[in-house]
Amino acid sequence: MRHVLITNDFYPKVGGIQAYLGEIYRRLDPTTFMVVTTQVPGAEAFDRDFPAPIVRLSRQLLPTPKMRRAIGQSIQNFAPELVVYDPIIPIGALGTSLGLPYALIAHGAEIRVPAHLPVLGAQLRRTVRRSLGVVAAGGYPADEVRKLSPSTRVEIVPPGIDSRRFHPAEPLDRAQLRERWMRDPSRDLVLFVSRLVPRKGADTLLHAMARAPMSSRSEVHLVGDGRDRSRLERIALSVAPPVIFHGRLSETDKIELYQAADLFVFPARDRWLGVEQEGFGIVILEAQACGLPVIVGSSGGTAEALAPEGGLLLRRSDARELWWAIEEVRRDRARRDVTCKSASAYVREQFDYDHQGRAYEAALQGLMHG
Ligand code: GDP
């Protein structure tokens, strides 16, 4: 079956949705699809190496008549049988206007917020009801779709990791990585990886480290960039252990830090009374796959990303609770080493993108052929 993916979020842009689509689509038969997406810096080189055709139309895809005509012309020769839109709004509102049946991909936040607004909520419901169905990137977005339209068919394909790249390092390699990345490799490396936005909770980690007398044995490493960075840098001034802001790192460097670290902390939290939540938290999978104990805030789909016994789920996601959790992981190191090994094996088997790619293909076939 030939289809076209129409999305605002595709590589080389960074982020969870981009990684989800990019990794899944890299694994599909490139003769069966094409991608229509946005113009972003670095796209030319990326598109040259990508095995399927990519058409980049503008900085943002909006459901206007002009955009509909431009997309129509771009896909004419390819002659797809199905259109897949991501996100559901705004671009999904084009619906069947391209003259083809369509499916949608849901991640969570893009539904939860507009579902409560009068005009956007009605448009969202209409778009979902007229579709063949929705591929949900986890149980949390699946629930959001079911609340919106109980009769819509939903197939769950959670995000994943590439198990060839995300795995624990051999002890000797790990020692070298610690030499490379740490100021003092005898300390504990506490790692946080994410875009620096308030929902991800890097501030909670810094506040927890500020109150911990034991924390002088640690180094806190933050990977990622974002609008919250200068606020976080100010908070870091009051933290006793060294805090290292790496900014945006390459994939290779990021994986080296996962492999060098002792503990991964991701205290994600709900914001705006639960209107803003974490859709899934791919970084939780990445850290576990690399063999790290993880401490995770409870928000949206984060619990789904935890392997059985894979880590600690915070209830309140505040600094005090996090501090206790960090101390608990430290005290219990021997048992954690065992559970982390099995969590890594579980995540690398259950969430490998090779598996997710096949599940996605089957989901589209299922939606198309009933
Ligand atoms: P989202 O961005 O809110 O969707 O958060 P997710 O946790 O779902 O996904 C974020 C993805 O971006 C994960 O694969 C992260 O490892 C990746 N990421 C975030 N910051 C960086 C960075 O600085 N460098 C690299 N290489 N990847 C990053």
Boltz pocket constraint, residues with backbone or C-beta under 6 A from the ligand:
constraints:
  - pocket:
      binder: B
      contacts: [[A, 14], [A, 15], [A, 16], [A, 17], [A, 19], [A, 193], [A, 194], [A, 195], [A, 223], [A, 224], [A, 225], [A, 247], [A, 248], [A, 249], [A, 250], [A, 251], [A, 252], [A, 254], [A, 280], [A, 281], [A, 282], [A, 283], [A, 284], [A, 286]]
      max_distance: 6.0
